[in-house]
């Protein structure tokens, strides 16, 4: 991994540490304070702390390059020489495509040069002197601020520089060189100090050209009506937001009805007053999101073009006004339809009121039977809500207050109908996830209709992190925003056999009326958003997630604990860290070691434990802190459990070598356990070999005895019994009397 604090990186190019840069620069990239002036009377050449960075009189070195060459050997194009002195003007020079490095060395009068590209995907680059020694802070007048401002991300370089503008063709097969003048570069530097700009043109083919973006901002203009590119506007918009350091695109979904149509809204807060854009009305949410992304992208591009063209930005977007008109028209139409339907229902209910009054029990049975037919309920509703349960024309009247439709959605949240949710009014958006905050109006009833807390207060629950009975938490996890429902909870998922005296009797079911008024979703940021975080923001987020994981572990909620710890690891990914100080670097590594060790411990606590993952996370923890005795302890335990005794012995010895006093007793106890296992393993192996050799010895002894008996005894078998087919029980043919005599003679 690249060291964030090294002073010489990438071909020995000199840069400053993040701490030094932060003390010398402001957010606009200019240096703070007064730079030391160059003292012409001082002998810098003999100063051992200062390498040969500059040539005092460099104009005579540039004279051959200030005019086009008379007999060029390759293509000639314009570049810009950037002196390190900010008060010296930029100089136009002519260079040839061939041997650029040698030409730069002549202008620098230096034995080596290196290239630095302006950004990761930008083909334009800067020439710098290939320095092997960083200048002392006393000589910060050598820093080339103008050249440093061109870099993305910004870096501090010393000495003169040369800017060469290049680009890659559409097929990305070769690089083309372009002219750039000092006047054009001055415009680029002026706008770079004002903000960050995005290359909308080259993004379509995966490259970047910040110089062309500023010099020719209207090289591509997106159409407001049709999208003709293969890359989707949503993808380009998210890349733009990440480039300028904003959160990813997360519009607000508007449901005109439960199943559509839909529209989406997005508010841009970096303008005064904030600007809200709206999509058209679409049957699918994804189409509404894509339409809104297209409109937002066009708005951002139009504003950037106006800024770079020194023109006033005219905001002619009226999408939100059009949305409000469409919404008002829909609501008026819906209100008229609802009023007509209510008037019709009222007249029908009055005509059948007497009939329903006499047959309420039959209505209950009929409604319950229809719900059984749907396969969603196994116990009659009247068993849950006696005796204040009345069946009307098209709904049940529960507790003389709540109208439960006959065709309501019924969800079993626990086996055997022990937690059942009856939906009175459907909700919108998505159900909350772990850690979300839900605001719910709660009323608690006993089965006989007794209301325990009719205070009509809205309560806030932080799901998964705030204690409440299990059945209520399951119901809250399943509810959407604006949803209303009744939830029946068996004592097993409520207050148990003992109840909650004096309000809840022992072994009594509980019925809740829940009205979800609002949800604050807990959304973990994407990798693109995390990459824009500073080190301080990452450390703060990691600390919060670790506290939540500890709370979940204390309640033995190991699944939630693992989720929180794995989320925390995303913030300390070493591949995307910005520049940080030494103390911040040590804090990140300490967090990484602790998180990986806690993940390893959690995997050893679940049932059944997964010791292979415990081993893997301990190894990952040691990548952050090599001498972490706690990680070494659990690594040795995992090796012992999976019977890798050789690695267990090596690991425990290393853990004892680096272990602290608090953990030493546990380390020594584990070492003895490993030694016993090794001794038992050796004893078993010894017994196996002993048994094997004893068996070999017995077989050899039996073979010798049989051979001896075979040599001393001759068997004679009558011919009439076997007709000369003689078989020796020792594995060889019997021999006849005559053959035996011959053998004896031999």
ABEGO torsion letter per residue (X at the ends): XBBAABABBGGGBBBBBAAAAAAABBAAGBBBEBBBBBBAABBAAABAABBBABBABAAAAAAAAABBBABBABBBBBBBBBBABAABBBBBBBBBABGAAAAAAAAAGBABBBBBBABAABABBBBBBBBABBBBAAAAAABBAAAAAABOBBBBBBEBBBBBBBBBBAAGABBBBBBBBAAAAAAAAAAAAAEBBBBAAAAAAGBBBAAAAAABAAABBBBAABBABABBAAAAAAAAAAAAGBBBBBBBBBBABAAOBBBBBBBBAABOBBBBBBBBBBABAAAAAAAAAAAAAAAAAAAAAAAAAGBBBBBABAAAAAAAAAAAAAAAAAAAAAAAAAAAAAAAAAAAAAAAAAAAAAAAAAAAAAAAAAGABABBAAAAAOABBBBBAABBBBGGABBBBAABBBBBABBGGABBBBBABBBBEBBBBBGBBBBBBBBBBBAAGBBABBAGBBBBBBBGABBBBAAAAAAAAABBBGBBBBBBBBAAABAEAAEBOAABBBGBBBBBBBBBABBBBBBBBBAAAAAABBAAAAAAAAAAAAAAAAAAAAAGBAAAAAAAAAAAAAAABAAABBBBBAAAAAAAAAAAAAAAAAAAAAAAABOBBBAAAAAAAAAAAAAABAABAAAAAAAAAAAAAAGBAAAAAAAAAAAAAABBAAAAAAAAAAAAAAAAAAAAAAAAAAAAAAAAAAAAAAAAAAAAAAAAAAAABBBBBBAAAAGGBBBBAAGBBBBBAAAAAAAAAX
